[in-house]
Amino acid sequence: MKREEEVKLLSASTGPYGLRVQLALQLKGIQYQYVEENTFNKSELLLRSNPVYKKIPVLIHNGTPICESRIIIEYIDETWPTPPLLLPSHSYDRYLVRFWADFFDQKFIEVLGLVLSGWSFETKTFTSGKGQDEYAQMAMTMESGIPEMERRGLIYVEGKACLGYMDLCFAPYIALFGPFEELTGLRLLGSDKCPNLHKWIQSLLTNEDVKLTLPD
């Protein structure tokens, strides 16, 4: 008799990295126990499960912890290989989505911090232009990579049947883009300046799994 799977996710309800994993589990139809973590008062379970980084999310599968959101997504796809497949089957396509997911992860948080360091929440104005050029460059670089991913069917646009790895890595952030651009006035993700990014974001916003997972 097959042992029942024990799956537990340590995360925070609004954290984009954890939302990636929730999306992956939801798409695969995997039942799991959700454990909300307080990042300012980390549980013993979290510290024991991720002693190196001490960060969420952590997926615990039959007692074994797996850390880092993108690695967890790949683990889920390999451990539960039933459709939908989250990573593409072709080696170049896997390289492509891993490359762009890594670029986004490295650049977005770095640039976000730079921009907000020059923003006064009191006066709602910039005290410096720090990070604004970097934000524009990041957006345009992402814009340049989307046509190839769209052509190869790697992102959720224009009727693609299901979300994939790159969508899962990117989608949890789209709830931040609108408020961020509204707050700072850095409007780069519209159809005029970044039409490919804009189309991808709008497509993701229509997806039922994304709508169920993103915070209101």
N, C-alpha and C positions, 0 to 999 in steps of 0.2 A: 504493500500500500504506500502510495507516494505521500511523503511528509508535506503537511501544509506549510506554505511559504510564510515566513514572518518578515514583514517589511515595515520599517519605521523611518520617518523622515524628521530630522531635527532641523528646524528652520525658523524664520520670522515671517509673519504674514505679508509684510510689504517689501521684503527684500527681493530684488530682481534675480539674484542667483538662485534662491530657493524657489521662486516662481518658475524658473526654467525646469527644475526637477519636477515640480508639481504638474506642469504641462506634459512632460514626458510620461509620467506615471498615468496621467489621465488619458493620454492618447493610446497607451498600451492596455488600458483597462485593468491596471494592477491595483488591488486593494492594499491599503497601507494605513498605518497609524501615524497621525500627524502630531508632533510634539512642538509646541511653541516655545522658542528660546528667548530669553531676555539677554541681549548682547552686552548689557552693562552688569549683569549678574549671572554669569554662565553656569550652567548646571554641571554637576559632577559627571553626568553621562556624556555631555558634550566634550568636556576636558579629557575624559578618558578615551572617547572615540576619536578625537582629533588632537592628539597631544603635540603635534608639530606646529600647526597653524592656530589651533584653538578657535576655529571659525566655523560658521554655518555656510551652506547646508552640509549635513552629513546624512547619507543613506545607510541604514543598518539592515543588512539582508541576512537573515538567519544567524544573527549575532555578530556578523562581520561588518565593520564600518568601511564605507567608501566615501572619500572626501573630494572636494573641488567639483563645482557644478558641471563643467563640460566633461570631465572624466566620468562623473555619475551618469550623464546622458548616454555616453558610449557604453558604460557598463550595463545600463538598463536595456539598450538595444541588443547587446550581445547575449545577455542572460535570458531575455524574453524575446526571441527572434521572430515571433509571429507578427504579421502586419498590424499597423503600418511600420515599415522600417524607417528609422529616424536618420540614419546615415546612408548616403548613396552607395551603390554597389561598386561603381567604377573608382579605381584608385586615384585618378586625377581629380575627380569630383570630390572625393573625401579630402584630398589635399586642399582643394579650393575653399570648401566651407570651413575647414579648420583654420586656414590662413586668415580668412576675413573675420571669423569669430575672435581669433586671437588679436588681430589688429584692433577691432572694436573694443574688446575688453581692456587692452592696454591704453588706448588713446582716450576713450570717452571719460572715464573717471578722472584721469590726469587733467584733461582739458576742462572738465566741469569744475574741478577744484581751483584751477587757475582763474577761470572766469569769475567764479563767486568770490574769490579773494579780493577782486577789485570792485565788488558791488557793495554799496551801502544799503542795508535793509531799512535804515532809518530815513534816509532821504530818497530812497528808491532811484538812485543814480549811480553811475560808475565813478569811482574815485580814481581809477586807472583803467587803461585799455588792456590790461594783462589778460592773456588767454583768448581774446576775441579773434585774433588772426589764426591762432591754433584751432579754435572751434570751427572757423570757416574752412580751414585746410582739411580738417578731419572729415567734415561733411562732404566736401568735394571729392576727397579720396574715396570715401564710401560710395558716393555717387558713381564714380568711375568703374567700380567693381561690379555693380549690380547688373548691367546688361549681359555680361557673360554668364553670371549665375542664373539669370532669368532664361537666357537662351538654352541653357543646359537643364532647365527644370528643377533648379535647386532651391528656389524660394517661392513663397506662396503669393503668386500674382496671377490674375486672369484665369481663374478656374482650375488651378493646380489642385489635385484631389485632396492632398493632406499636407499638414505642416511637416517640415523637416528640421534637421539639425540647426541650420542657420536661422530659421524662423524662431526656433525655441530659444536660441542665444540672444536674439535681438528683440523679440516681442515684449518681454517684461519691461523694457525701457521706454516703450512708446507712450506709456502713461505719464512719463516725466517730461517728454519733449515739449508738449503744449504749454504746461505751466512754466517751464524753464524759459522758453522763448517769449512767453507773455511777460514774465517778470523782467527779463533782461532787455527785451526789444531786439534780440539777435534772431531775426526771422530768416532762417536759411533753409528750412525743410519744406517750404511751400512748393507748389507746382512750377513756379517761375524759375527758381534758382536750382532746385534739386528735383527735377521731375521724376527721376527713377526712384529716388528715396521716397518721395511723396506717394507715388503709386503703390509702392511696397507697403508703406505704413497704412495707407487707406485700405488695402486688401486685408492686411492682418486685423484691422479693426472690425472687419465684417465676419471674421472667423468665429464660430460659436465657442470653440475651445478656448480661444484667446479671451473672448468676452467673459466667459465663466471664471477664468483664472485671474485676470487683472483686477487690482483693487479699484473700487469706485472712486 
